[in-house]
Amino acid sequence: MKTESLRALGLLLLMVLMSSGVRAANVDVALVTALEGGVVRMAEPAPLPVQNFVKLKSGDVLALEKGARLQIVYFDGGRQETWAGAGRLEVAASESRATGLPAPQVRQLPAVLVKQIARTPALDVHGRGGVTRLRSIATPEAIARVEATYEKLRSEAAPDDLNPEFYRLSGLFEMRELDRVEQIIGEMQKERGRNPQAGLLVSLYKKALKDARAGAAASR
C-alpha cells in the first residue's frame, strides 16, 4: 500500500513538472522589433517565415539567410540584440544562443520601455494579429505620463530608433486612446515615409485600431 502511494505521488509530481514545462515553453519571451531579409522559424512540417512584430518563445530556433538583419528585444532583462548575416539563433529566456553568426550589437533598454514593448499588439508566428488587452479609460494624468516619458526617450534616442514610438503607441493603445494613436501614425506616415520599419509599425497599428474598434462595436 505504501509503495503504491509513493508511486502515485511520484506520478503526480512528474505530471506537475511536465505541465509546468509546457506552460513555460508557451510563454512569449521576446519581440522582433526590426527585420530585413530572410529569416525563418524552424518548425514541423516546414519552416515558417518570420515577420516584423512577431513574439518569440523560449526554444524557438531561427535561421537567418545571407544579408539578413534581425533585432530582438527580450522582456526579461530588457536585452536588445541586433544580428546580421547568415546563421542560426536559439531563443532562450533572456538572450539568444547563436551558431555561425558574428556577435550581435547589444543594448540594455530601460524597464519602462521594455514593459510597453512587451504589450505591443504583435503578430503570432503565422502573421495573424494577437489578442491585446485594453485597460479601462485612462486618466489625463496617466496619458500625460506616457507622453512625458515618450519625449524623454525620444530626446535620448537616435533619429532612426523607433523604440520611443513602440513605447508611445503601445501605452496609448492600451489606454484606449484610439483617436490619438490614429493621429500619431498619420504623423509618422508623413514624417517617416521613407523608413520601411516605420511603415510596418504604422501598418501594425492600423490593423490593431481596426480590430479594436470592431471589437468595441460588437460588444455594444
C-alpha positions as CSV (number, residue, x, y, z in Angstrom):
1,M,0.0,0.0,0.0
2,K,2.8,2.4,0.9
3,T,4.7,1.5,-2.3
4,E,1.5,2.2,-4.4
5,S,1.0,5.6,-2.6
6,L,4.6,6.6,-3.3
7,R,4.3,5.6,-6.9
8,A,1.1,7.6,-7.3
9,L,2.8,10.6,-5.6
10,G,5.8,10.3,-7.9
11,L,3.5,10.1,-11.0
12,L,1.6,13.2,-9.8
13,L,4.8,15.1,-9.3
14,L,6.0,14.2,-12.8
15,M,2.7,15.4,-14.3
16,V,3.0,18.7,-12.5
17,L,6.6,19.2,-13.7
18,M,5.7,18.3,-17.3
19,S,2.7,20.7,-17.2
20,S,4.9,23.5,-15.8
21,G,7.4,22.9,-18.6
22,V,4.7,23.1,-21.3
23,R,3.4,26.4,-19.8
24,A,6.9,27.8,-19.7
25,A,7.5,26.8,-23.4
26,N,4.3,28.7,-24.4
27,V,5.3,32.0,-22.7
28,D,6.4,34.8,-25.0
29,V,9.9,36.0,-24.1
30,A,10.9,38.4,-26.9
31,L,9.6,40.5,-29.7
32,V,11.1,41.0,-33.2
33,T,11.3,44.8,-33.5
34,A,13.1,45.1,-36.8
35,L,13.7,42.7,-39.7
36,E,15.4,42.9,-43.1
37,G,16.0,39.9,-45.4
38,G,15.0,36.3,-45.0
39,V,14.5,34.8,-41.5
40,V,12.6,31.6,-40.8
41,R,11.5,29.8,-37.6
42,M,12.4,26.1,-37.7
43,A,9.1,24.1,-37.3
44,E,7.4,20.9,-38.5
45,P,6.4,20.1,-41.2
46,A,8.2,23.1,-42.8
47,P,10.0,26.3,-41.6
48,L,7.8,29.4,-41.1
49,P,8.8,32.8,-42.4
50,V,9.4,35.3,-39.5
51,Q,7.8,38.7,-39.8
52,N,8.3,42.0,-38.0
53,F,6.5,42.3,-34.7
54,V,6.2,38.5,-34.1
55,K,6.6,37.4,-30.5
56,L,9.0,34.6,-29.8
57,K,9.0,31.8,-27.3
58,S,11.9,30.1,-25.4
59,G,13.2,27.3,-27.5
60,D,12.3,28.8,-30.9
61,V,15.1,28.3,-33.5
62,L,15.6,31.0,-36.2
63,A,17.6,30.6,-39.3
64,L,18.9,33.8,-40.9
65,E,19.8,34.0,-44.6
66,K,22.7,35.8,-46.1
67,G,22.2,39.6,-45.8
68,A,19.5,39.3,-43.1
69,R,19.3,41.7,-40.2
70,L,17.2,40.9,-37.1
71,Q,16.5,42.9,-34.0
72,I,15.0,41.2,-30.9
73,V,14.0,42.7,-27.5
74,Y,13.8,40.3,-24.6
75,F,11.2,41.1,-22.0
76,D,13.1,39.6,-19.0
77,G,16.0,42.0,-18.5
78,G,15.5,44.3,-21.5
79,R,18.3,43.0,-23.7
80,Q,18.1,44.2,-27.3
81,E,20.1,42.2,-29.8
82,T,20.8,43.1,-33.4
83,W,22.1,40.3,-35.5
84,A,23.4,40.4,-39.1
85,G,24.5,37.7,-41.5
86,A,23.7,34.0,-42.1
87,G,23.4,31.5,-39.3
88,R,21.1,30.2,-36.6
89,L,19.7,31.5,-33.3
90,E,18.1,29.7,-30.4
91,V,15.8,31.9,-28.3
92,A,16.3,31.4,-24.6
93,A,14.7,33.1,-21.6
94,S,16.6,36.4,-21.7
95,E,19.1,36.1,-24.6
96,S,19.9,34.2,-27.8
97,R,22.4,31.4,-28.4
98,A,24.0,31.8,-31.8
99,T,25.5,29.3,-34.3
100,G,27.6,30.6,-37.2
101,L,26.8,34.3,-36.6
102,P,29.0,37.2,-35.7
103,A,28.5,38.7,-32.2
104,P,25.4,40.9,-32.0
105,Q,25.1,44.6,-31.2
106,V,23.6,44.6,-27.7
107,R,21.8,47.4,-25.8
108,Q,20.2,47.3,-22.4
109,L,16.8,49.0,-22.6
110,P,15.1,50.7,-19.6
111,A,12.4,48.7,-17.9
112,V,9.7,51.3,-18.6
113,L,10.3,50.9,-22.3
114,V,10.5,47.1,-22.3
115,K,7.2,46.9,-20.3
116,Q,5.4,48.6,-23.2
117,I,7.3,46.9,-26.0
118,A,6.1,43.6,-24.5
119,R,2.5,44.9,-24.8
120,T,2.7,45.7,-28.5
121,P,-0.3,44.2,-30.3
122,A,2.1,41.8,-32.0
123,L,1.5,39.1,-34.6
124,D,1.7,35.4,-34.0
125,V,4.1,33.1,-35.9
126,H,1.6,32.8,-38.7
127,G,1.4,36.6,-39.2
128,R,-2.1,36.9,-37.5
129,G,-2.9,39.6,-35.1
130,G,-2.8,38.6,-31.4
131,V,-5.2,39.5,-28.6
132,T,-4.4,42.7,-26.8
133,R,-6.0,43.5,-23.5
134,L,-7.1,47.2,-23.3
135,R,-7.3,48.9,-19.9
136,S,-10.3,50.9,-18.8
137,I,-10.3,54.5,-19.9
138,A,-7.2,56.2,-18.6
139,T,-7.0,59.4,-16.6
140,P,-5.5,62.6,-18.1
141,E,-2.6,62.2,-15.7
142,A,-1.8,58.7,-17.0
143,I,-1.8,59.9,-20.6
144,A,0.4,62.8,-19.7
145,R,2.9,60.5,-18.1
146,V,3.1,58.4,-21.3
147,E,3.7,61.5,-23.4
148,A,6.3,62.9,-21.0
149,T,8.2,59.6,-20.9
150,Y,8.0,59.4,-24.7
151,E,9.5,62.9,-25.0
152,K,12.4,61.8,-22.7
153,L,13.0,58.6,-24.6
154,R,12.8,60.4,-28.0
155,S,15.3,63.1,-26.9
156,E,17.8,60.3,-25.9
157,A,17.4,58.1,-29.0
158,A,18.9,58.2,-32.4
159,P,16.7,59.7,-35.1
160,D,16.0,56.3,-36.8
161,D,15.4,54.5,-33.5
162,L,11.8,53.5,-33.3
163,N,11.8,52.3,-29.7
164,P,10.2,55.5,-28.3
165,E,7.4,55.1,-30.9
166,F,6.9,51.5,-29.7
167,Y,6.5,52.8,-26.2
168,R,4.1,55.7,-27.0
169,L,1.9,53.7,-29.3
170,S,1.6,50.7,-27.0
171,G,0.9,52.9,-24.0
172,L,-1.8,54.9,-25.6
173,F,-3.4,52.0,-27.4
174,E,-3.6,50.0,-24.1
175,M,-5.4,53.0,-22.5
176,R,-7.9,53.1,-25.4
177,E,-6.7,56.4,-26.8
178,L,-7.5,55.1,-30.3
179,D,-8.1,58.5,-31.9
180,R,-4.7,59.7,-30.6
181,V,-3.0,56.6,-31.8
182,E,-4.6,57.2,-35.2
183,Q,-3.3,60.8,-35.2
184,I,0.2,59.6,-34.3
185,I,0.5,57.0,-37.0
186,G,-0.7,59.6,-39.5
187,E,2.1,61.9,-38.4
188,M,4.6,59.0,-38.7
189,Q,3.5,58.4,-42.3
190,K,4.2,62.0,-43.2
191,E,7.5,62.4,-41.2
192,R,9.0,58.9,-41.7
193,G,7.5,57.8,-45.0
194,R,10.9,56.7,-46.3
195,N,11.6,54.5,-43.3
196,P,10.3,51.0,-44.1
197,Q,10.3,49.9,-40.5
198,A,8.2,52.9,-39.5
199,G,5.8,52.0,-42.3
200,L,5.5,48.5,-41.0
201,L,4.8,49.8,-37.5
202,V,2.1,52.1,-38.9
203,S,0.5,49.1,-40.7
204,L,0.5,47.1,-37.5
205,Y,-1.4,49.8,-35.6
206,K,-3.8,50.4,-38.4
207,K,-4.8,46.8,-38.1
208,A,-4.9,46.9,-34.3
209,L,-7.1,50.0,-34.5
210,K,-9.5,48.3,-36.9
211,D,-9.7,45.2,-34.7
212,A,-10.2,47.2,-31.5
213,R,-13.0,49.3,-33.0
214,A,-14.7,46.3,-34.5
215,G,-14.5,44.6,-31.1
216,A,-15.9,47.6,-29.3
217,A,-18.8,47.8,-31.8
218,A,-19.6,44.1,-31.4
219,S,-19.8,44.4,-27.6
220,R,-22.4,47.2,-27.7
